[in-house]
Amino acid sequence: MLFIAFLGTILAVIWQEYNLTYVEKVNPNKTEHGIIRTADDASYVQPPMNLKNRGTWKDNSAGNSSYYQRPPGYGTLYLASSYLYPSNPYVVVKTIQILGFFVSILLVFKLLIQYGLNQKWAVVATGLYAFSPNFSGFIYHSITEGITPVLLLWSIYEWTKLLQVNQGSSQMISFRCFLSNGFLLLVRPQLIVFVIVFIVYLLLERRTKLAALSLLIFLPFTMWQVRVMSISGSMGMHPIYSYTNHSFYRPPHEALGNLFKVWEYKSDRFHETIGPLLTDTSEATRERALLNIPEKYRAELELILCEYQEVSAIELSGILNQNLNQELDEETAFVKHANALTKKLAKENILDAFVKTPISSATELFVNSHLHLTIFQVKFRGAIGMEALRWISLLAVLFGIVALFILSLFGRNVPILLWLICLSSVITILYLVFVQRLNEERYLTPLLPLAFIASIWLIQSLVRRVHK
């Protein structure tokens, strides 16, 4: 398995290096120090650097959310990297993410064995995982998806080991479970579902002592939330919006986003629609924005978009004059009007709001090869081999998602630990498609290894039934 993991990691690095070289040629502004930069760098990387240089964890924007806009896990990794290699922390970050993929291959194998696959099946399946490029798409990106897959696998592996020991569990296993899960929540808080499901299972099994001990996992994230609360007066998974922000990320923007969720499922289309309205109050700009909205909603949306243009103009004036430090009456009125319209449209369009839009959001996530590299999406697109890889990857992703739902809903003979993983994954998916809605395909990345494990288990189970 070490040999397979080594070969799989080398192949992933080859793809990534080739992709990095291509991106440097076509879009050099996206690369720096051997890694592909993302728009999230400002909120992930700047806080740890400001802590190191100025003694305060915050990004370079003005307003309360600059202190807590992103959870601190990935930033902490960058901070540690800056001490290990001050001249180029990205080298350390990239190395950690490469090693993370190597470890994830070994963890997939171990979990497959733990859940009852025989050695031969597990080796072949892990080889498929190791050599599939859609499981290593972000290891050269400065983004949380570069480490969340291995973090989630590690956390689940530690839960698996912990739940298999006696009531008087090993202190070392408990510590590793606390370490892996605690750090996971600081990187991607939405994956808290997995921790909650496992603790509830402990309670149902009447392993109350271990369940109580497991609550320590929440300690690091709770401490972060206390910091958020002390600064903002509220807590949440996405503490992006604040009336103290000297930017457009204020509650009117949030209210308009919630309104769009009635029918919209593409985050880029939402930003593309409202972006021009932030700095342009003309009717022509509003008319162009309305073209991105389904026709049946346009009459209702025209007035609210006009009001949003006016509010944005007031906000822009405050941003330029640096005096946007409190809630404005115009903002309060807009939020009230937008929330009322959201309720009205959702009530009048129940099929859209609660069926069609979630299904479209799920389709955006699932019907995707998850081959994120630019060489796959641009350079090689249309080539026979590339299209074959795209279809194989797409079908594998779809089958993996289906396997998660089948095993969680109908898996009577599924090993309990695998069932808990599938259930947690399904709950997370339902949150993405019904609550978050405006998703990007990468939000599914942490769950892809689990979907793969579920699909392999399901295939072996079906094969065994056929041979009986």
N, C-alpha and C positions, 0 to 999 in steps of 0.2 A: 504493500500500500504506500509506503514511503516513496518507492520508485514511481508509482502511478501519480502520486501527488506532486513529485518533482517534475515529471514530464508535463503534467497538466499546467503547472505554474509556469514552466518555461514557455509553453505554447501561448499561454495568456499574455506573458510579457512580450513575446514576439509580435502578437497582434497589436498590443498596446503601443509598442515602440513604433511600429509601422503607422499606426493611426496618429500618433503624436507628430511624427515627421510630416504626414500629410496635412494635419491641421496647422502646423507651423507655416506651411507654404500658402494655404488658402486663407487662413485667418490668424495671423501671427499674434494678434492682440489677445487671443484666447489662451495662449500658452505662456508659461513663465517657469523657469528653473526646472524644466523637465516634467511639468504637470499641467493638466488642463484646468484653467481657472473657470470659476462659475460665478454667476451673479450673487450667490450667497456668501461669497468670500468676505464682503464688507461686514456682514453680521456674524460670521463664524470666526474669522481670523483677526479682525481688528480688536475685539474685546481682550483676548489674551495678550496681544502686543501692547495695548494701552495699560493693562495691568502690570506688565513687565517694565514698561518705560515711564508710566505716570502713576502707578499704584492704584488704578481704578479699572474695574471690569466694565467696559462700555464700548460701543462702537463710536464712530465719528459723527453720527447724526445728533440732533438736538431733541430733547424730550425724554420723558420717563422711559419709554420702551427701548431707548438706546442702552439701558442698563440690563435688559433681560429679554431682548427680542428673540434670541435663540437660546435653547438649553445649552449648558456649558460643557457637555461631554466632548464634542468634537474640538471645541476651542481649547479644552484642557490638553487634549492630545497634541494639538499644534504648539501649545505653550511648552510642554515637555520636550517636543522636538526642537524648539528654538534654543533650549539649553543644551541639548545634545549636539546640535550642529548649528550654531548661531548664524553662520553665513548663508545657510540655505535650509531652513526647517522643512521645506517641501520634500527634500530628498529623504528625510527620516519618515515623514508622513507617507510618502509613496512606498518606501520599503516596508513599513508596518502594514500597509494595505495589501502589498504583494504577499507578505508572510501570512496575512489574514486569510487570503484565498487558499494558500497552501494548507493551513490548519483546517479550513472549512472542508476541504476534500477529505481529510482524515476523520473529521467529525461526522460527515455524511456516512462514511463507512461504518463508524462505531455505532451510530444511531440505527442504521439498517440492521446490524447484527443484534443490537439490543431489542429491536422490535420483531425478531423472529425470522429474519431472512437467513437462508443458508449461506455458507461462505462463498460459493460460486456465484450465486445471484448478487451478493453484496459487492463482490469484486468487479463484476461486469458493470453493474449499475453505477458504481463509484467512478469507473473509467469513463462512462458516458457523461457523468457530471463534470469530471475533471477536464474533458476535452470540448465541452460545449461553451462557446464564447458568450452566451447570454447569461452566464452565472458570474462572469468576471468583468462586466462592462464598465465598472466605475473605479477600478483599482488605480487608475491614473488620473482621477478627478479629485479635486479638493471639495468633497461633498460627503455627507454622512453615509450615502449609499455605498461608499467605498469600504466601510467597516461594519455596517449594520447586519449584513448577512452572517458574517462569522460571529458577531456578538450574540445574535439571536440563537444560532446553533450552539454556541458555547453555553449560553444560559440554559437552554433546553437540556443539553447533555448533563449539566450539573444537577438540574432537577431530576433527571432520570436516575442518576447515581444516588442522589439523596433519598428518593422515594423507595429505593430498593434496599436500603439498609434498615436495621432495626430501629426501634423507638429511641434507643440511646445512640443516636447517629454520630458518625465521625465528625469531630470538630473541624478537621481540614476540609471535608466535603461541604459542610455548612458554610465555612468561610469562603470557599470558592463560589458557592451558589450566591452568597451575598455580594461578592465582588463582581461577578459577571452580570447578574441581574441589576445590581445597583448602578453600575456604569451604563448598562443598556438604557435604563430609564433617563439617564442624563444626556444620552445621545438622541434617542427617539422615544419621547414620553408616551406616544400613542400605543406603543407595544406593551403598555402596562396591563393590557388585557391578559397576556400570558401569565404574568405574575399573579393576578387576581384569580384566574381559573385554577392554577395549581394550589394556591392557598385555600380556596374553597374546597377543593378535593381533599386536602389534608383535614379540614374540619369535618367533612362528611365521613371520612375514615376514622374520625375521633382521635386523630393524632394532634391533639390540641397544643401540646408542648412544642412540637415542631412547627405548627402553624403560627403560634405566638412568636417563636424565634424568627420565623421567616418574615415577620413584619419589619424586621430591621432592614430588609431590602429597600423599603420606602424611605429610609432615613436620609440618604443623600438628596433624593428628589424633594423630600419635604423641606429640607434646609434651603434648597434653591427656591421653593415656593414661598417660604417665609421671607426670603429676600425680596421676591417679586411683590409680595403683599405689603411689605414695609415701605416700598417705593411707590407702588401704584394704588394700593388700597383694595386690590382684587387679585384673584388667581385664575389660572387657566392654562390649557394646553397650547394655545396660540396667542400669547399676550403681545400682539403686534400693534394694536390700535390704542391710541391715547389722545386725550384732548391737550396734552402737553407737547405732543410731537410737532416739530417744525418741518412737517412734510405732509403729504396728502394721506398718509396712513393714520387717519383719524376716524372716529365713529361714523361720519357720513359715508366714507368709502366702505366700511364694513357693512353698513345698512344696505347700500346699493348692491354689494356682493351677495347678501342674503336674498335680496329681491331677485337677482338674476338666477339664483339656484332653483327657482320655480321651473325654469325651462332649460337653463344652460348647464353644460357638463364639461366644457373645455375651458380650462383656466386661461389659456393664451387668448382665446376669443373674447373672454370677458375683459382682459386687460387691453386688447386691441380695440375693443368697442369704446371703453370709457377713457382710454388714454388721451385722445385728442381733446376731450371735453375738459380736461384739467386746466388747460391753458388757453382755450379758445371758446368764446361765448357765442360764436356766430351760429345762425340758423342752419347754414350749409353744413357745418361740422356736425351739428345735431342730426340732420337728415341722413348724413352718411353713417352715423352711429346706429341709427334706427334700422338701416338695411341689414345689420348683423343680428337683428332681433326678429323672431317669428312674427309674421304679419298680423296675427290675431292679437298680439300684445302691443303693437306699435301705438295705437291710439291712447292706451292707458299710460304708456311709458313716455310719451312726448313731453307732457307737463313735468314729470318728475325729473327727466333728463335736463330740461330747461332750468329747473330749480337747482339741480346739481351743478350746472355750469355757473350759476350765480354764486352758489356757496363756494365752489372751487376758486372763483375769482377773488372772493374775500379772503380765502385761505392763502392764496398765492401772494396777495398783498401783505398778509401777516408774515409769511415765510420770508419774503424779500426784506421786510422791515424788522425781522427778528422779534416780533412782539405777539406771537401766536401762542400765548401761554395759558389760555383758559378756554372754557366752553363758550362758544358764541351763540347768540340767540338764533341766528340763521341756521346754524348747525343743529341745534336742538329741534327746531321746527322741521328741518329736512329729515332727520332721523325718525321723528314721529310720523311724518307723511309716508316715508319709504316703508317703515314697519307695517303701517296700516294697509298700504297697497300690497305688500307681500302676503299678508293674511287674506286679503280679499281675492287676489289672483289664485292663491293656493286653494282656497275654498271653491272658487268657480271653475278651476281646472284641476280637479283631483287626479284625473288620469295622468296628466302631465307631471304634476308635482310629486306624486307618490308611486308612479309606475314607470312611465316613459323616461323621465329624466334619470332616475336611478339605473334603469336598464341601459340607457345610453352611456352613463358614467361607467358602469361595469364593462360594457363593450369596449370603451376606450382603454380600460386597463387590461382586459383579457385578450381581446382580438389584436394581439401585438406580438411580434417575434421577440421583443426585448433585446434585440441586437443593436445596442445604442451607439456603437462606434461610428464615427463619421465615414470611415472607409466602407462600412457595410451599408450605410444609408445613402451615400452619395457616390463614392468612387466606383464601387463594384455593382451598384444597383443596375439590374437588368441582365446581368450575366447569368448564364444558365446555372452555374454552380452556386452563385449567390442566391438566386431565387429558390433553388432547392433547399439551401440551408435556411432561408427565411421561412419556407413552408414547414419544414421539419421542426424548427424552433417554435413556430406558432402553434402547431398541433401539440407539441410537447407541453407548452404552457397551458393551453386549453384543457388538455387531459389532466394535468396536474391540479388545476382549479376544480375541475369536476370531481377528481378523486378526493379532494379535501371535503367537498360537500357530501359526497356519497358516504365516506367513512365517518363523518361527524353525525350524519342524520340516520344512516341505515347500517352502520358497522357494528352489528351485534357481537361478532367474534373478533373485533379489532382489539389489539392489546390496549389496555387502559391508558397507558402513557401516550401512545400514538393518538388515541382518541382525543385526549386532552389537547394535544397539539393541533389536531384538525379543527376541534371546536374553537380554540382560541383564534386560529387563522380565519375561520369563517366569520366570527364576531368582528374581527378587525376589518375584513372585507366589507361586511355590512355597514360598518361605521364609515368606511371610505365612500361607498356608493350612495348611502342614504343620508348621511350627515354632512360629510365634507364635500362631496359631489364634484366640486371644481378640482379635479385631480390631474396629476401628470403620471404617465405610465411608470416612472421610476418609483412611485410610492409603493408599488407592488414588489419591488426588488427584494426586501428582506424576507418576504414570504415564499419566493420562488424555490429556494432549497427545500423548504418544508413541503411545498406542492410536489416537488420531484420525489421526495421520500414517500409521500402518500401514494403517488402514482405507481412507484415500483412495488410497494407492498400490495396494492390492489391488483396489479398484473400477476404477481406471484400467487396471490389468493385465487384468482380466476383460473390460472393454469393448473393449480392443485385440484380444483373442483372438476376441471375437464378430465383429468387423469384418474379421478376416483372411479 
